Amino acid sequence: MSLIKKAFIVFALAGVLIVGGVAMNKKEASAAEQVQINMEKIDKSIQRETREHTDLSFISNPYDYIRDSEYYDNT
């Protein structure tokens, strides 16, 4: 096998590893961003409940705030 073919194979494998690594990092960042977005929506929901003095705002059990929350289920 010539030196050029060996170099091509090495660079091709390195390229595949780099592209694969970048693709995986984007997926992880996307999942982390989605969790952050869901947590912010949960927080806004709780703030709205307390601001509007709904029946839920008088309950001290924190699980009641997230019981029917689609954002909590997504987190």
Long-range contacts (C-beta under 8 A, 24 or more apart in sequence): 34-74, 35-75, 38-71, 38-72, 38-74, 38-75, 39-71, 39-75, 41-71, 42-66, 42-69, 42-71, 42-72, 42-75, 45-69, 45-71
